[in-house]
Amino acid sequence: MIDGHGDPNTAAEYRGAVEALYAISYAAKFLVKAAPDGVDYGVLPLEGLWWTADMATFSTEDKSAWDWTMMIMQPDVVAAEIFERALEKTAKNGLTAQDLVRLERFSEGRSAQIMHVGPYATEQPTIERLHTFIVDQGLQRRGKHHEIYLSDPRRSAPERMKTIIRQPVAADGTSWPEDA
């Protein structure tokens, strides 16, 4: 995981974060594969948690106000030792954000989700459908907006890109807890 702030389309901090996550994830993969009892696995998709100080004002219109945590899930075999070795292997690559990457468990809890097909810029109606579904189920949104990117924007036509959009939910009336 790595945290940052700003518009993902323009912030150099964001590009550096994603570059570091992929480099470290691939280094870990090859370390695990090379072990005597090694296994091969595919590097999992990039995920993002997105929020603003006041989630009631969270909007896709003003991305410069966004805070984010980008992450790539690691299999259990990537324990702290493998992670540290992957950091050592990638240290010579000149990654600007490498020192900010951390290995941490993430548990979101109960969530609603929907598949969005198309460019990121057209997600708003899909997000609104998800939010309507949550209300219709008698639930409330809580926590941070979560996206899982199943397509590589460098290799996919924008209209074919797939993104899972998730929103943690609560039935107890809790909405946007401070610690989420």
Residue frames as qw, qx, qy, qz and C-alpha x, y, z in Angstrom:
[[0.000, 0.888, 0.459, 0.000, 0.00, 0.00, 0.00],
 [0.385, -0.012, -0.012, 0.923, 0.97, 3.60, -0.49],
 [0.016, 0.809, 0.506, -0.300, -0.88, 6.81, 0.40],
 [0.320, 0.048, 0.241, 0.915, -1.03, 10.10, -1.45],
 [0.170, 0.708, 0.408, -0.551, -3.06, 13.13, -2.43],
 [0.108, 0.522, -0.319, -0.783, -4.19, 14.75, -5.65],
 [0.751, 0.472, -0.022, -0.462, -5.63, 14.15, -9.08],
 [0.773, -0.155, 0.578, 0.210, -4.46, 10.75, -10.36],
 [0.674, 0.657, 0.280, 0.192, -4.51, 12.11, -13.92],
 [0.302, 0.877, -0.137, 0.348, -1.97, 14.86, -13.24],
 [0.512, -0.787, 0.326, -0.108, -0.13, 14.19, -9.94],
 [0.479, 0.552, -0.674, 0.108, 3.45, 12.95, -10.36],
 [0.345, -0.356, 0.731, -0.470, 3.10, 11.54, -6.83],
 [0.852, 0.139, 0.295, -0.410, 0.38, 9.19, -8.10],
 [0.770, 0.533, -0.345, -0.074, 2.44, 7.95, -11.07],
 [0.170, 0.563, -0.742, 0.322, 5.40, 7.29, -8.78],
 [0.582, -0.215, 0.605, -0.499, 3.22, 5.39, -6.32],
 [0.909, 0.274, 0.108, -0.295, 1.78, 3.07, -8.97],
 [0.595, 0.612, -0.514, 0.081, 5.21, 2.49, -10.50],
 [0.092, -0.486, 0.769, -0.406, 6.64, 1.51, -7.10],
 [0.754, -0.056, 0.458, -0.468, 3.73, -0.82, -6.30],
 [0.898, 0.397, -0.097, -0.165, 4.12, -2.73, -9.55],
 [0.417, 0.629, -0.623, 0.209, 7.92, -2.94, -9.33],
 [0.280, -0.391, 0.747, -0.459, 7.83, -4.29, -5.77],
 [0.837, 0.086, 0.318, -0.436, 4.94, -6.68, -6.55],
 [0.834, 0.475, -0.274, -0.062, 6.80, -8.18, -9.50],
 [0.192, 0.583, -0.719, 0.326, 10.03, -8.44, -7.50],
 [0.553, -0.238, 0.635, -0.483, 8.14, -10.32, -4.76],
 [0.903, 0.275, 0.054, -0.325, 6.54, -12.62, -7.35],
 [0.697, 0.537, -0.466, 0.089, 9.92, -13.59, -8.81],
 [0.091, -0.505, 0.739, -0.437, 11.47, -14.08, -5.35],
 [0.744, -0.068, 0.484, -0.455, 8.65, -16.47, -4.42],
 [0.882, 0.417, -0.107, -0.193, 8.92, -18.30, -7.74],
 [0.479, 0.618, -0.590, 0.202, 12.70, -18.73, -7.37],
 [0.494, -0.496, 0.593, -0.397, 12.47, -20.26, -3.88],
 [0.015, -0.214, 0.973, 0.084, 13.20, -24.02, -3.63],
 [0.157, 0.412, 0.889, -0.124, 9.51, -24.75, -2.98],
 [0.093, 0.282, -0.061, -0.953, 8.45, -21.71, -4.98],
 [0.377, 0.582, 0.719, -0.048, 5.11, -21.16, -6.57],
 [0.135, 0.117, 0.366, 0.913, 4.17, -19.00, -9.50],
 [0.098, 0.698, 0.640, -0.306, 1.24, -16.61, -9.30],
 [0.272, 0.634, 0.342, 0.638, -0.08, -13.69, -11.28],
 [0.140, -0.082, -0.304, 0.939, 0.40, -10.22, -9.88],
 [0.059, 0.651, 0.739, -0.163, -3.03, -9.08, -8.79],
 [0.217, 0.729, 0.346, 0.550, -4.78, -5.95, -10.05],
 [0.165, 0.161, -0.257, 0.939, -4.17, -2.43, -8.85],
 [0.267, -0.711, -0.650, -0.020, -6.74, -1.18, -6.35],
 [0.158, 0.323, -0.146, 0.922, -7.48, 2.29, -5.05],
 [0.233, -0.682, -0.619, 0.312, -9.22, 3.74, -2.03],
 [0.170, 0.412, 0.179, 0.877, -10.39, 7.30, -2.66],
 [0.300, -0.738, -0.568, 0.205, -11.75, 9.89, -0.24],
 [0.128, 0.630, -0.056, 0.764, -11.89, 13.52, 0.79],
 [0.057, 0.117, -0.625, 0.770, -11.90, 15.08, 4.24],
 [0.512, 0.214, 0.427, -0.714, -15.70, 15.38, 4.00],
 [0.232, 0.070, 0.914, 0.325, -17.04, 12.38, 2.09],
 [0.330, 0.690, 0.562, -0.315, -20.38, 14.14, 1.65],
 [0.264, 0.848, -0.140, -0.438, -18.57, 16.37, -0.84],
 [0.490, -0.236, 0.739, 0.398, -16.63, 13.58, -2.61],
 [0.610, 0.691, 0.141, -0.362, -16.98, 14.21, -6.33],
 [0.769, 0.141, 0.416, 0.464, -15.44, 12.95, -9.54],
 [0.313, 0.907, 0.169, 0.224, -15.50, 16.58, -10.71],
 [0.042, -0.899, 0.370, -0.232, -12.70, 17.84, -8.40],
 [0.949, -0.017, -0.252, 0.187, -10.04, 15.16, -8.21],
 [0.344, 0.579, -0.401, 0.621, -7.40, 17.57, -6.94],
 [0.467, -0.550, 0.331, -0.609, -9.01, 17.32, -3.47],
 [0.947, -0.102, -0.251, -0.171, -8.78, 13.53, -3.35],
 [0.334, -0.582, 0.732, -0.120, -6.73, 11.52, -0.90],
 [0.882, 0.222, -0.317, -0.267, -5.89, 7.99, -1.93],
 [0.532, -0.445, 0.720, 0.011, -4.36, 4.70, -0.95],
 [0.719, 0.430, -0.447, -0.314, -3.21, 2.58, -3.87],
 [0.563, -0.392, 0.710, -0.157, -2.54, -1.09, -3.31],
 [0.661, 0.276, -0.633, -0.294, -1.83, -4.43, -4.92],
 [0.856, -0.368, 0.223, -0.286, -2.94, -7.44, -2.90],
 [0.216, 0.536, -0.815, 0.027, -0.18, -9.95, -2.15],
 [0.835, -0.168, -0.497, -0.164, -0.67, -13.68, -1.56],
 [0.716, -0.687, 0.088, -0.089, 0.04, -14.93, 1.97],
 [0.898, 0.018, 0.018, 0.440, 3.38, -16.34, 0.82],
 [0.337, 0.601, -0.096, 0.719, 4.63, -12.74, 0.50],
 [0.597, -0.685, -0.334, 0.251, 5.45, -12.31, 4.16],
 [0.178, -0.963, 0.102, 0.176, 7.51, -9.48, 5.66],
 [0.583, -0.425, 0.519, 0.458, 10.84, -11.14, 4.73],
 [0.529, 0.395, 0.592, 0.461, 9.89, -11.46, 1.04],
 [0.110, 0.954, 0.267, 0.083, 8.57, -7.89, 1.03],
 [0.358, -0.841, 0.259, 0.312, 11.85, -6.57, 2.50],
 [0.585, -0.147, 0.612, 0.511, 13.88, -8.53, -0.05],
 [0.409, 0.673, 0.523, 0.326, 11.68, -7.16, -2.86],
 [0.078, -0.990, -0.037, 0.109, 12.36, -3.63, -1.57],
 [0.499, -0.585, 0.464, 0.440, 16.10, -4.36, -1.65],
 [0.579, 0.208, 0.645, 0.453, 15.88, -5.71, -5.22],
 [0.275, 0.797, 0.434, 0.317, 14.03, -2.63, -6.47],
 [0.360, -0.808, -0.073, 0.460, 16.07, -0.06, -4.51],
 [0.413, -0.287, 0.441, 0.744, 18.46, 0.44, -7.43],
 [0.310, 0.539, 0.678, 0.392, 15.59, 1.27, -9.83],
 [0.112, 0.042, -0.005, 0.993, 15.31, 4.89, -8.73],
 [0.231, -0.619, -0.698, -0.278, 11.65, 4.62, -7.75],
 [0.017, -0.475, 0.159, -0.865, 10.62, 7.94, -6.27],
 [0.635, -0.440, 0.046, -0.633, 7.97, 6.46, -3.95],
 [0.701, 0.065, -0.706, 0.078, 9.60, 3.18, -2.90],
 [0.207, 0.115, -0.680, 0.693, 10.26, 4.28, 0.68],
 [0.448, -0.083, 0.210, -0.865, 6.55, 5.02, 1.15],
 [0.728, -0.026, -0.560, -0.394, 5.30, 1.54, 0.22],
 [0.356, -0.341, 0.725, -0.481, 4.23, -0.67, 3.11],
 [0.419, -0.097, -0.880, -0.202, 3.00, -4.24, 3.51],
 [0.305, -0.030, 0.529, -0.791, -0.26, -4.17, 5.44],
 [0.072, 0.360, 0.928, 0.065, -3.41, -6.26, 5.70],
 [0.288, 0.000, -0.088, -0.954, -6.62, -4.65, 4.50],
 [0.004, -0.379, -0.924, 0.053, -10.09, -5.71, 5.53],
 [0.148, -0.191, -0.223, -0.944, -13.01, -3.72, 4.24],
 [0.307, 0.227, 0.734, -0.561, -15.95, -5.65, 5.63],
 [0.419, 0.566, 0.708, -0.052, -19.41, -5.73, 4.13],
 [0.012, -0.416, 0.301, 0.858, -19.55, -3.91, 0.79],
 [0.669, 0.608, 0.382, -0.193, -21.71, -3.43, -2.28],
 [0.279, -0.425, 0.553, 0.660, -20.04, -3.52, -5.67],
 [0.669, 0.657, 0.261, -0.230, -20.76, -3.08, -9.36],
 [0.640, 0.001, 0.456, 0.619, -18.79, -3.58, -12.57],
 [0.252, 0.838, -0.007, -0.483, -18.13, -0.47, -14.63],
 [0.695, 0.197, 0.487, 0.491, -17.22, -0.99, -18.28],
 [0.315, 0.875, 0.186, 0.315, -15.74, 2.05, -19.99],
 [0.413, 0.468, -0.300, 0.721, -13.30, 4.86, -19.29],
 [0.351, -0.311, -0.596, 0.652, -12.77, 6.14, -15.76],
 [0.059, 0.029, -0.003, -0.998, -14.21, 9.51, -16.80],
 [0.527, -0.212, -0.443, -0.693, -17.65, 7.89, -17.32],
 [0.324, -0.098, -0.886, 0.316, -17.89, 6.18, -13.91],
 [0.205, -0.067, 0.357, -0.909, -20.24, 8.70, -12.27],
 [0.711, -0.086, -0.216, -0.664, -23.57, 7.12, -13.46],
 [0.727, -0.010, -0.684, 0.058, -22.30, 3.68, -12.37],
 [0.217, 0.061, -0.633, 0.740, -21.35, 5.08, -8.96],
 [0.431, -0.092, 0.131, -0.888, -24.80, 6.68, -8.66],
 [0.781, -0.070, -0.487, -0.385, -26.44, 3.31, -9.49],
 [0.568, 0.003, -0.725, 0.388, -24.39, 1.68, -6.75],
 [0.019, -0.064, 0.466, -0.882, -25.32, 4.38, -4.24],
 [0.619, -0.102, -0.143, -0.765, -29.01, 4.04, -5.16],
 [0.751, -0.048, -0.654, -0.083, -28.80, 0.27, -4.68],
 [0.335, 0.049, -0.684, 0.646, -27.26, 0.78, -1.22],
 [0.313, -0.055, 0.266, -0.910, -30.11, 3.08, -0.16],
 [0.721, -0.033, -0.375, -0.582, -32.73, 0.72, -1.66],
 [0.684, -0.031, -0.715, 0.142, -31.32, -2.10, 0.50],
 [0.568, -0.789, -0.166, -0.161, -31.75, -0.01, 3.66],
 [0.788, -0.203, -0.087, 0.574, -28.00, 0.38, 4.06],
 [0.007, -0.988, 0.069, 0.137, -25.74, 3.38, 4.41],
 [0.685, 0.559, -0.280, 0.373, -22.38, 4.10, 2.85],
 [0.588, -0.777, 0.179, 0.136, -19.38, 4.06, 5.13],
 [0.718, -0.295, 0.411, 0.478, -15.66, 4.23, 4.58],
 [0.043, -0.582, 0.426, 0.692, -13.76, 5.00, 1.43],
 [0.761, 0.545, -0.063, -0.347, -14.72, 4.66, -2.22],
 [0.557, -0.368, 0.712, 0.217, -12.88, 1.56, -3.53],
 [0.716, 0.583, -0.177, -0.339, -11.98, 0.62, -7.09],
 [0.689, -0.240, 0.639, 0.245, -10.32, -2.50, -8.50],
 [0.384, 0.690, -0.335, -0.513, -8.81, -2.00, -11.96],
 [0.847, 0.052, 0.529, 0.019, -9.15, -5.16, -14.04],
 [0.701, 0.638, 0.183, 0.262, -7.86, -3.60, -17.27],
 [0.535, -0.329, 0.135, 0.767, -4.54, -2.02, -18.12],
 [0.292, 0.860, 0.205, -0.365, -5.32, 1.43, -19.56],
 [0.064, -0.639, 0.567, 0.515, -2.13, 1.22, -21.64],
 [0.091, -0.113, 0.929, 0.340, -3.40, -1.90, -23.42],
 [0.189, 0.513, 0.831, -0.101, -7.19, -1.64, -23.41],
 [0.004, -0.472, -0.397, -0.787, -9.47, 0.49, -25.51],
 [0.147, -0.134, 0.418, -0.886, -11.17, 2.97, -23.13],
 [0.681, -0.094, -0.131, -0.714, -14.65, 1.66, -23.94],
 [0.838, -0.017, -0.539, -0.083, -13.58, -1.91, -22.95],
 [0.175, 0.364, -0.677, 0.615, -11.88, -1.12, -19.64],
 [0.668, -0.480, -0.537, -0.186, -13.34, -2.92, -16.62],
 [0.057, 0.370, -0.533, 0.758, -13.36, -1.52, -13.10],
 [0.472, -0.512, -0.715, 0.059, -15.03, -3.01, -10.03],
 [0.110, -0.517, 0.170, -0.832, -16.47, -0.17, -7.98],
 [0.533, -0.352, -0.737, 0.219, -17.00, -1.03, -4.30],
 [0.213, -0.593, 0.158, -0.760, -18.53, 0.84, -1.42],
 [0.225, -0.081, -0.859, 0.454, -18.40, -0.40, 2.17],
 [0.448, -0.491, -0.350, -0.660, -21.84, -0.39, 3.77],
 [0.038, 0.015, -0.782, 0.622, -23.38, -0.44, 7.23],
 [0.348, -0.514, -0.693, -0.367, -26.86, -1.28, 8.46],
 [0.452, -0.504, -0.564, 0.473, -26.45, 0.38, 11.86],
 [0.004, 0.968, 0.251, 0.003, -26.85, 3.98, 10.74],
 [0.512, -0.581, 0.247, 0.583, -23.10, 4.62, 10.77],
 [0.600, 0.750, 0.200, 0.194, -22.15, 6.87, 7.89],
 [0.460, 0.721, -0.235, 0.461, -18.61, 7.99, 7.06],
 [0.732, -0.644, -0.097, 0.201, -16.90, 7.08, 10.35],
 [0.040, -0.939, 0.334, 0.069, -13.81, 9.12, 11.13],
 [0.450, -0.524, 0.711, 0.134, -11.60, 6.04, 11.36],
 [0.852, 0.351, 0.386, -0.048, -12.71, 4.35, 8.13]]
